[in-house]
Amino acid sequence: MAQMPLRARRAVRVQALLLAILGVVDVLSAWLAHAPERMRLLLAYLPLDVAYHSRMLSVLSGLALVFLAHGVLRRKRRAWQLTCLALAAGTVSHVTKGLDWEEGASNLVMLIWLVAMRRYFTALSDTPSSRRAALYLLVMPLSALAYGVAGFYSLDGQFSRDFTLKASVVETLREFFEFGDPEVQPVTPRGRWFVDSLDVVGSGTLTVCFLLLLRPVVYRQRVDAPQRRKASAIVQRHGRSSLAFFTLLDDKSYLFDDSVDGYVAYKVVGDVAIALGDPVSLEGGGLQLIRGFLSLCLENDWWPVFYQVGPELLDAYADVGLRALKIGEEAIIDLRHFTLEGHAWKDLRNAVNRLTREGLGTSVYEPPLPSDLVRRLKEVSDEWLAHQHGSEKTFSLGRFEEAYVRRSPVMTVEDVSGRIVAFANVIPEYARNEGTIDLMRRRQDAPHGSMDLLFVRLAEYFRGRGYEGFNLGLAPMSGVGADEDAPLPERAVRFVYEHLGRFYSYKGLRQYKAKFHPEWEPRYLVYPGEALLPKVALAVVRAGQTQGLVKFLRR
C-alpha cells in the first residue's frame, strides 16, 4: 500500500472536525422549534408521529457523529462505515422532522465526501474487541431493560400511577425509544432521579459499545518458525548493525518485503509499534521497507517508531514525515589502532598489569557451553541483577536464559581459584566486520578494574579474529543537544544529561567508555511528532520490560 498523501491526511482531519460540529448541530436542531410553514407543509403529507420520531433519530445520529469523529480521525474502517450510516440517517431525519433541508444538505455533502475518500479509511478495529462489543450490544441493552422494568415495578408511589410487570416493560421501552405520549410522570424527586438515570444507562451503553468497536488493534504476536528462519537468512546476508542479532529474538515480529529482500523487526506496545534499529535489507531497500512499515501501522492504528537507528537513513525517515531525536552515541573501538602502549593508555595499562599480577586471568569458552559452566555464569548474573534492583531488560538486549547463553561464545574473568568474577557473551555482527557483546555481568566483590581487563582481552580476542572494530554499546544522551541550534527536544535531553546525574551517572558511563578511545557514532529515535514523545518514551520503556525511564536510558 502506498503511503497516505499529506493532502489526504489533512482532509481526514478536517472531516473529523466537521463531523463533530455537524453532530452537535444535529442534536441542537432536534431541540429547536421549526418554522410553522414548513411544519404545515410536512404534516400535509406525513403523520405527526413521523416528525416526532425523526427528532429522536436526529439526536441519535448527531450523538453518533460526535462519538465517531475520533474514529474517523484515526481512519478506522468501521468508524467510516458507521459514520456513513449516521449521515444517511441524519439526512433523512432532517427532512422528515421539519423540512430542515439546510442540515440535511450538510449531512448529504459530508456523506458524499466521505464516500469519495473511502480508500483512505483502512485502519482495523481489534477483532476480540469487536466480538466483545457484539456481546455488550446484546447484554447491556437487556441489562438496561431489566434495570428499567425493576425500577418502574418496584417504585410504587413515585409516579402518577403504579405499574404491572407488563406495563413496566412498556414504559421502559417508551423511555428508551421515546414513542407514544408521556402519560405517566414522576411525582417525587426519587421518581425523577430514576427517569434521569435511565438516560444515563442508555447513553452509557452506547458509549461503551462505541469505544470497544473503535479501539486500536490489540496486537497478538504470531510469528512462526518459517518466518524466523527467513529473518535469520536475511540477516546473514544483510545485517549491518550492532542490533541485527537482537532482531532475531523471540519478542520480535516481522514485516517482510521480498522485492527488496529485507524486513523490519518490531514490537507493539499499546498502540505504538517500535521497530528495532533500521530495516535489515539489501542496500537501497530501506526506504521501501520504511514505507511498508508506515502502511502497516496506518492499517492497524499504531504509531510508528524506529528505535536506535543510525544516521544513514535519516533522509528516508524525513521523506515519509517522521522526525529524528538523537538519543546517544555508540562507542566503537578501532581495533586496527588499538594498543596499550603510550601515555594515553597508561591508566588502563596499569590496571590490566595490576590485576594480572594479582592472579586474575581470562578464559574463552566456545559453544555449546557445558551445564556446569552455565550454572556458574548464572550465579554471577543473578548477583548482578539483584544489585540492579530490577528484572532483565529485553528488546534491544538479550536476557540470561540457559539455551541462549549455551550457544554463544563467552569470555570470563577468573581469580586464582578459578572462581568467575565477571563475564560477557559474544554475539554475531554478520555483514559488519565488528565484534559485539551482549550480557556483561560481574560479582559485587569483583576486584576493581575487572571489567577493564575483560574489555581489553575482548578487544584482543576480536582483533585476533580479523575484526576491525569492537562495539562497546550505547552511551545514552552522549553528545545530545550540544550544538547551539539543537532542537528543543534535544536540549531537554541535554538538561537531563547535565543535571540528573544523581539518578544515574550518564556522564560517568561516557567517561568510562572514553578510556578505550573509541569512535562515536550517533543513534536516533525516529517518531511521528513532538506531541507524542512522552507516549513514545513510555512505550520504549515498556518494550524493554524495565522499571522506569532511568533503567531504559542505561542501555
C-alpha angles and dihedrals in degrees: 000000000000120000114268109258118245090238091057092048090054091048091053090052090052091048092053092050093047092048091055091049092045090051092055090048091051092053094046091046090059091053097048126084117258130229108276094223091053092048092050090052092047095048090052088070106022132046119249093249091065092057090045094053092041089062090057090047089053090052093048094046090047093051089046091054091052091050094044097048092085091050090051089050088055089047095238114176094216092048089053091051094048092045092054089051092049092048092050090050090047092051091054095042094053091055096045097043097056113332089268093169094166093063091038091053090050090054091047094049091049090049092053090048092051092049090051089053095045096118091066095057100084106126112123130225119230109271095216089049091051091054090048090049090052089053090048090049088058101037102037097055089048089050091048090050091050090049092053095044092049091049098049091043096049104034097081115177094022096095137046088264138011122253135231117213092263092046089050091056092049093047093048091051090047091052092050098043101028097228124151128011119309095245094157117066131183111251099189135049089248091055091048090050091052093051090049091048090058088062090052092049092050094046091046091052092053093044095052093048093048092050092050092049093050101044118127114260110279102222119228111190114237111172117154129203095260090056092052091048089050091051090047092053092049094049090051088059102036110016106131102156137082085236096054093096092051091056086071096057118112097254092069132091124199140230109196130196110187092188090071098027096238148098146209116232113210147160126211119224112181104311095336119097110202118199114202109232125321121327114283105234150119109295110277096027097091098094094052091051091047090053091047091052091050090051090051090051092047091052092051099038093246128144109238119230132172114201127206098357126167128240097258097086101033091111090052091052090049091050091062093047101261125133130222129221120189108233102176146305134276116230113224123182114217099226092193088072100027114130141143092220124107137036095290091062097043099109094046092045092051092049093051092046092048094052091046090054089050089058101257116143141165132241132192120216119195122211140301090053118207118249094245091057092047089052091052091048090050091056089057092045094049091050091049093048092049090056090049090058091221146080129264116294119229142176097060092029138044124239132227106270122151095234092049097046093043093061099050132074113257131200116202135192110220133185127225092281093052093253112151111237099169140004145174131196123224121230129191124262095194112197094010115085093226136111119232137182131200119187114044111181135163139174120255092241094048110135114264110270096027092128090049089056091047094052094046092051091046090053090052090045093053094044090051088058093052100260118150097204144029116210112216093186135243125331099205117228091001111149093001119143095357095129119086092232094049113138120256096258091054091048088052090053088048090054090055090048092052102039111026099061090122088075095046132349100242090164090048092056092052091045091051093052091043091066087074090057095233131176113250122228119189122238126199144200111223114203142159100254147329094264089063097049096100090049092046093048091051091048091052089050091051092046089061092046090231129147106245142339094282092063090047091055092051089075 
